C-alpha cells in the first residue's frame, strides 16, 4: 500500500464501517458524502453570544471530519434539495461555527475549506485572513477564539503538547485527536497542560472515541458486574497489508517532506510510528477493561526478509502487557501483504469469553456462553448504538461546555498513550519496560519541536540511499 493512504485495505470478507477519517476531499468534492449525510447541525441563526466557535489546527481528513462531528452536536439534520444539501429542523444544542483554520500546507487547507464550505455553508465562517499557514499558524488560529470556544488539535503527535499548552494558556477548551505524544517527554507535557486546564475549569476531550461507545460501555458494565468472572487474558489484533514507504527523494526539503500527507506515520518523532497510530485505541481498550495501567511490558517484532521499506517502522509487533494482579494483555500488530488479517479485541474471563470490538472499531461486542468464540455461542449482545462514538465524544464535550460540567480527558489519554509508548519501546529495545520506568522517563525524539521552522533540518535524516534508521533490539533506547 502506498504510504500516502493509511486506511487499511479491505478484503472481500471485511465489511466497511465509515469513520471520521473517511471525510477526505479532492478539490472541493466530497469523496465520502456519507460522512455528513444525516448528521445533526446547529442553528445558524441562534444568538451570537451563545455561539461556540471552533479553530481547526490540522486540516487533513481527520480534522475535517471532526468539524462535521462538532457541527452535528446542535441537533439539526442535513436534507437534500435538488442536489444541494441544506439544514432542516431545529437544534437544541446551540449554535457552532468554524472561524479559523491552520495547516502547514496550502493545498490541504484549501481542500478542507472548500469541502466544509460546500457541505456546511453558513456554519463555516473562515475568510482568507483567518486561514493561517506555517509552524506558528496554530497560534494565530487559537488567537481568533475567546473563552468558551474550542481549539481542535488534529495535527500529528509531535505537535500536540505545544498546541495544547498554548490553548490552555489562552483559556480555551480543547478537542485533541490521538496520538497525543510520540515519546515520554511529550506525555509529561500533556499531563502538565491537563493539570493547568483543571485549574482554569477548561474542558478537554481526547480522541479515544471508543470510550464513548455505548455498546462498549454496556459490556464494561457487564464485566464490572461480574458476568465474566475474573479477567485473565485480553487479546487485541490489528493486522493488514502494510504501509510501505519509498526512499526519500534527495533534493527536497526533508522536514516538510516528512510532514507531507502519509509520511508522518513513517517516522517515530512526528507521530510515534504506525504501531501507536493504529493500535492506541485497542491498547486503551485493554487498560479500560482491566481498569488499571500495566506494570510491565515486553515484546518482539521485526521486518520480513527482503523488505525494502525506507521508513522507521517495523512491520510486526507483539507485546505482552502484565498487570499488577498477574493477568496479561497480548497486543499484536502486523502489516505485511498476503497474510491473515484481523482487527478485533477479545477477552477471556474465568466464566466466559467476550468480543469487545471488531473490524475498524465496529461496536459488535458480545458475551459468549463459554470460551468458544463462535457466532452460535453468543449469550448476550449490547443494544445497537444510536450515536456513533466519533459523534458521542463531541456531544459530551459540548454539553460540558454549555452546562459547565467537569470534563478533562487529558490525563487518561496521556497515560494510555504512555502505555502504548511503553509497549513500542519494549519491542524496539528488546528490553522489559516497567510502568515506573516509563513514568520516570524524559526521553524525546525531537527536543526542539517547538522551535521548528520550514528551514529547520529534519529531526531524523535519510542515508545516501534515502532510507531511515529502523529500531535495533538490544541497542535502541526510547525510555
C-alpha positions in Angstrom: 0.0 0.0 0.0 1.2 3.5 -0.8 2.3 5.4 2.3 0.0 8.3 1.4 -3.0 6.2 2.4 -3.0 4.7 5.9 -6.5 3.3 5.8 -6.3 -0.5 5.7 -7.2 -2.2 2.5 -10.5 -4.0 2.9 -10.6 -7.6 1.7 -13.8 -9.2 0.3 -14.7 -10.5 3.7 -14.2 -7.3 5.6 -17.3 -5.1 5.9 -17.0 -1.4 5.5 -17.7 0.8 8.5 -17.4 4.6 7.8 -15.3 6.6 10.2 -14.2 10.2 10.7 -11.1 9.6 8.6 -13.2 9.0 5.5 -14.1 12.6 5.3 -11.5 13.3 2.7 -11.5 15.8 -0.1 -10.4 16.1 -3.7 -10.6 19.7 -4.7 -14.0 20.8 -3.4 -15.6 17.4 -3.9 -16.5 15.1 -1.0 -15.1 11.7 -1.6 -17.3 10.2 1.2 -20.6 12.0 1.3 -21.9 9.6 3.9 -19.7 11.4 6.4 -22.2 14.2 6.5 -25.4 12.6 5.4 -27.8 12.5 8.3 -25.6 14.3 10.8 -27.1 17.0 13.0 -26.2 20.7 12.6 -26.6 23.7 14.9 -29.0 26.5 14.2 -27.1 29.1 12.2 -29.4 32.0 13.3 -29.1 31.5 17.0 -27.9 34.4 19.1 -24.2 35.2 18.5 -23.4 35.3 22.2 -24.3 31.6 22.6 -22.2 30.5 19.7 -19.2 28.2 20.3 -16.5 29.0 17.8 -14.0 26.4 16.6 -10.5 26.8 15.3 -9.2 23.8 13.3 -5.4 23.2 13.6 -4.6 20.5 11.1 -6.7 20.3 8.0 -6.4 16.7 6.9 -9.2 14.2 6.6 -9.3 13.5 10.4 -9.6 17.2 11.3 -12.1 18.0 8.6 -14.3 15.1 9.6 -14.1 16.2 13.3 -15.6 19.5 12.2 -18.6 17.7 10.8 -19.0 15.8 14.2 -18.8 19.1 16.1 -21.4 20.7 13.9 -23.8 17.8 14.3 -24.0 18.3 18.1 -26.6 21.0 17.6 -29.5 18.8 16.7 -30.2 19.6 13.0 -30.1 17.1 10.2 -28.9 17.5 6.6 -31.6 17.3 3.9 -31.2 17.3 0.2 -32.9 19.8 -2.0 -32.3 19.3 -5.7 -28.8 18.1 -5.1 -28.0 20.9 -2.7 -27.6 20.0 0.9 -29.3 22.3 3.4 -30.1 22.4 7.1 -33.6 21.5 8.2 -35.2 21.2 11.7 -34.5 22.9 15.0 -31.4 22.2 17.0 -31.3 22.1 20.8 -27.6 22.1 21.3 -26.8 25.7 20.5 -25.0 27.3 17.6 -21.5 26.4 16.5 -19.2 28.0 13.8 -15.8 27.3 12.4 -14.0 30.6 12.4 -10.3 29.8 11.9 -8.1 27.2 10.2 -4.4 26.4 10.3 -2.1 24.0 8.5 1.4 23.6 7.1 0.2 23.1 3.5 -1.8 25.4 1.4 -3.4 22.6 -0.6 -4.7 20.8 2.5 -6.1 24.0 3.9 -7.8 24.9 0.6 -9.3 21.4 0.1 -10.6 21.3 3.6 -12.1 24.8 3.4 -13.7 24.0 0.1 -15.3 20.8 1.2 -16.6 22.2 4.5 -17.9 25.3 2.9 -19.7 23.3 0.2 -21.3 20.9 2.8 -21.9 23.1 5.8 -22.4 26.5 4.2 -23.0 29.3 6.7 -21.5 27.4 9.6 -18.1 27.8 8.0 -17.1 31.4 8.5 -13.4 31.4 7.7 -12.3 34.3 5.5 -8.8 34.3 4.0 -7.4 36.4 6.8 -8.3 33.6 9.3 -6.7 30.8 7.3 -3.2 30.5 8.5 -0.1 28.7 7.2 3.2 27.6 8.8 4.6 26.2 12.0 3.2 29.1 14.0 -0.2 29.1 12.3 -1.7 27.4 15.4 -1.1 30.4 17.5 -2.9 32.7 15.1 -5.9 30.4 14.8 -6.2 30.0 18.6 -5.9 33.8 19.0 -9.2 34.1 17.0 -11.0 32.3 19.8 -12.5 33.6 23.0 -13.2 31.9 26.4 -15.7 29.1 25.9 -14.6 28.3 22.4 -12.8 25.2 21.2 -9.4 24.7 19.7 -9.4 21.5 17.6 -5.9 20.0 17.7 -5.7 17.4 14.9 -2.1 17.6 13.7 0.4 14.9 14.4 1.5 13.8 17.8 4.9 15.7 17.9 3.0 19.0 17.9 0.1 18.1 20.3 1.8 19.2 23.5 2.9 22.7 22.4 -0.5 23.3 20.7 -2.4 22.1 23.9 -0.2 24.3 26.1 -0.9 27.4 24.1 -4.7 26.7 24.0 -4.7 26.3 27.8 -2.6 29.4 28.2 -5.2 31.3 26.1 -8.1 29.9 28.2 -10.0 28.0 25.5 -11.4 24.5 25.6 -9.8 21.7 23.5 -10.6 18.7 21.4 -7.4 16.9 20.7 -7.0 13.9 18.4 -4.9 10.9 19.1 -2.0 10.3 19.2 -1.1 12.7 21.9 2.6 12.3 22.2 5.4 10.5 20.4 7.6 10.0 23.4 7.5 10.1 27.3 8.7 13.7 27.3 5.6 14.7 25.2 3.3 12.7 27.6 4.6 14.7 30.6 3.8 17.9 28.8 0.3 16.7 28.1 -0.1 15.8 31.8 1.1 19.2 32.9 -1.2 21.0 30.5 -4.1 18.9 31.6 -3.5 19.9 35.2 -3.3 23.6 34.2 -6.6 23.2 32.4 -8.2 21.8 35.5 -7.2 24.9 37.4 -8.9 27.1 34.8 -12.0 24.9 34.5 -11.3 24.2 30.9 -12.8 21.2 29.1 -10.5 18.8 27.2 -11.8 16.0 25.0 -9.4 13.4 23.7 -10.0 11.4 20.5 -10.1 7.9 22.0 -13.6 7.7 20.8 -14.2 4.1 21.8 -14.6 5.2 25.4 -17.8 7.0 24.2 -19.2 3.9 22.5 -22.5 2.9 24.2 -22.0 -0.7 23.2 -18.6 -0.9 24.8 -19.8 0.9 27.9 -22.6 -1.7 28.3 -20.1 -4.5 28.0 -17.8 -2.8 30.5 -20.7 -2.7 32.9 -21.3 -6.4 32.4 -17.6 -7.0 33.2 -17.8 -4.8 36.3 -20.9 -6.7 37.5 -19.1 -10.0 37.3 -20.6 -11.5 34.2 -17.2 -12.8 33.0 -15.8 -13.6 36.4 -12.1 -12.5 36.8 -10.5 -11.2 33.6 -7.4 -13.3 32.9 -6.4 -12.5 29.4 -7.1 -9.8 26.7 -6.1 -10.3 23.1 -6.0 -7.3 20.7 -5.2 -7.6 16.9 -4.7 -5.2 14.1 -3.2 -6.9 11.1 -3.4 -5.7 7.5 -1.4 -5.4 4.2 1.0 -2.7 5.4 2.3 0.8 4.8 5.5 0.7 2.7 7.4 3.9 2.2 9.6 4.8 -0.7 13.1 6.3 -0.1 13.4 10.0 0.5 13.8 11.8 -2.8 17.1 13.7 -2.5 16.9 17.4 -3.1 13.6 18.1 -1.4 13.0 19.9 1.9 13.4 16.9 4.2 11.4 18.2 7.1 8.4 19.3 5.0 8.6 16.0 3.1 8.4 14.0 6.4 5.4 16.1 7.3 3.6 15.7 4.0 0.5 13.6 3.7 1.0 10.0 4.7 4.7 10.4 5.7 4.4 11.4 9.4 3.2 7.9 10.3 6.5 6.6 9.0 8.6 8.5 11.5 8.9 8.0 15.2 9.5 11.7 16.0 6.4 13.0 14.2 3.7 10.5 15.1 5.1 7.8 17.3 5.1 5.5 14.4 2.5 3.4 12.7 2.1 0.9 15.5 0.9 3.5 18.0 -1.1 5.4 15.4 -3.1 2.2 14.6 -3.1 0.4 18.0 -3.6 3.1 20.6 -7.4 2.6 20.6 -7.1 -1.1 21.3 -4.4 -0.6 23.8 -6.6 1.9 25.6 -9.4 -0.7 25.5 -7.1 -3.2 27.3 -6.5 -0.7 30.1 -10.2 0.2 30.2 -11.2 -3.5 30.5 -8.7 -4.0 33.3 -9.4 -0.6 34.9 -5.7 -0.2 35.6 -2.4 0.5 34.0 0.1 -2.3 33.2 3.2 -2.7 35.5 5.4 -4.1 32.7 5.7 -4.9 29.0 7.9 -6.9 26.8 7.7 -7.9 23.2 9.2 -8.9 19.9 9.0 -7.5 16.4 10.8 -7.1 13.1 10.7 -6.9 9.3 10.1 -9.6 6.9 13.1 -10.8 4.9 13.6 -8.8 1.7 11.6 -5.7 2.9 12.7 -2.5 1.2 10.6 -0.2 3.3 12.5 3.0 3.9 10.6 4.1 7.0 11.4 3.8 10.7 8.6 1.3 11.3 8.8 -2.4 11.9 6.1 -4.5 10.1 5.3 -6.8 13.1 4.8 -6.0 16.8 3.8 -8.5 19.5 3.6 -7.1 23.1 2.7 -8.8 26.3 1.4 -6.4 29.0 1.4 -7.6 32.6 -1.0 -6.0 35.2 -0.5 -5.9 38.9 -2.6 -9.0 39.5 -0.5 -11.0 37.1 -3.0 -11.1 34.3 -2.0 -10.4 30.7 -3.0 -8.4 27.6 -1.5 -9.5 24.3 -1.4 -6.8 21.6 -0.4 -7.8 18.0 0.1 -5.6 15.0 1.3 -7.0 11.7 1.5 -5.0 8.4 2.5 -7.4 5.7 0.8 -8.2 2.3 -0.8 -11.5 1.6 -1.1 -12.6 5.2 -4.0 -13.3 7.5 -5.8 -10.1 8.6 -7.6 -9.4 11.8 -8.9 -6.3 13.6 -10.6 -7.2 16.9 -10.3 -7.3 20.7 -11.2 -10.4 22.7 -11.5 -11.0 26.5 -11.2 -14.2 28.5 -12.6 -14.4 32.0 -13.0 -17.3 34.4 -16.7 -17.7 33.5 -16.6 -17.0 29.7 -15.1 -15.1 26.8 -16.2 -11.9 25.1 -15.5 -9.9 22.0 -15.0 -6.3 22.9 -14.7 -4.6 19.4 -14.4 -5.6 15.8 -13.2 -4.6 12.4 -12.5 -0.8 12.0 -13.7 -0.3 15.6 -17.1 -1.9 14.9 -19.3 -1.9 18.1 -20.1 -5.6 17.7 -19.0 -6.8 21.0 -20.8 -9.7 22.8 -20.5 -12.2 25.6 -20.2 -15.9 24.8 -21.6 -18.8 26.8 -18.1 -20.2 27.5 -14.6 -19.8 26.0 -15.6 -20.7 22.4 -15.6 -17.5 20.3 -18.2 -18.6 17.7 -21.4 -16.9 16.4 -23.6 -19.8 17.5 -22.2 -19.5 21.1 -23.3 -15.9 21.8 -25.1 -15.4 25.1 -25.6 -11.6 25.1 -25.2 -8.5 22.9 -25.5 -4.8 23.8 -28.2 -2.6 22.4 -27.4 -1.2 19.0 -25.7 2.1 19.1 -27.9 5.1 18.1 -24.9 7.6 18.1 -21.5 6.6 16.8 -18.6 7.2 19.2 -17.0 9.9 17.0 -20.2 11.9 17.4 -20.7 10.9 21.0 -17.4 12.3 22.2 -18.4 15.7 20.7 -21.8 15.6 22.3 -20.2 15.1 25.7 -17.7 17.9 25.2 -20.1 20.5 24.0 -22.6 19.5 26.7 -19.9 20.0 29.3 -19.1 23.4 27.9 -22.6 24.7 27.7 -23.6 23.3 31.1 -20.2 24.0 32.8 -19.7 20.4 33.8 -16.2 18.9 34.5 -14.7 17.2 31.5 -11.0 16.7 31.1 -9.7 13.5 29.4 -6.1 14.7 29.2 -4.6 12.6 31.9 -6.4 9.3 30.9 -5.5 9.9 27.3 -1.9 10.7 28.1 -1.4 7.7 30.3 -2.9 5.4 27.7 -0.5 6.9 25.2 2.3 6.2 27.6 1.2 2.6 27.8 1.4 2.4 24.0 4.9 4.0 24.1 6.0 1.6 26.7 5.0 -1.4 24.5 6.6 0.1 21.5 9.8 0.7 23.4 9.8 -2.9 24.7 9.7 -4.2 21.1 12.2 -1.6 19.7 14.7 -2.1 22.6 14.3 -5.8 23.2 14.0 -5.0 26.9 11.4 -5.5 29.6 10.0 -2.0 30.3 8.2 -1.2 33.5 5.5 1.4 34.1 7.7 3.1 36.7 10.5 3.4 34.1 8.1 4.9 31.5 6.6 7.4 34.1 10.1 8.5 35.1 11.5 8.9 31.5 12.0 12.3 29.9 13.1 10.8 26.6 12.3 12.8 23.5 12.9 12.1 19.8 12.9 15.8 19.0 13.8 18.1 21.8 13.3 21.3 19.7 9.9 20.6 18.3 8.6 24.0 19.5 11.2 25.8 17.5 10.9 24.0 14.2 10.5 26.2 11.1 10.4 25.4 7.4 14.2 25.8 7.2 15.0 23.5 10.1 16.9 20.3 9.5 14.7 17.2 9.8 15.0 15.5 13.3 15.9 12.3 11.6 17.8 12.2 8.3 18.0 9.7 5.4 21.1 7.9 4.5 22.6 8.0 1.0 20.0 5.6 -0.3 17.2 7.6 1.1 16.4 5.2 3.9 15.8 6.0 7.6 17.2 4.2 10.6 14.9 1.4 12.0 15.0 0.3 15.6 17.6 -2.3 16.5 16.7 -4.5 19.5 19.5 -4.6 22.0 20.7 -1.1 21.0 17.7 1.2 20.6 16.6 3.3 23.6 13.2 5.0 23.8 12.6 5.2 27.5 
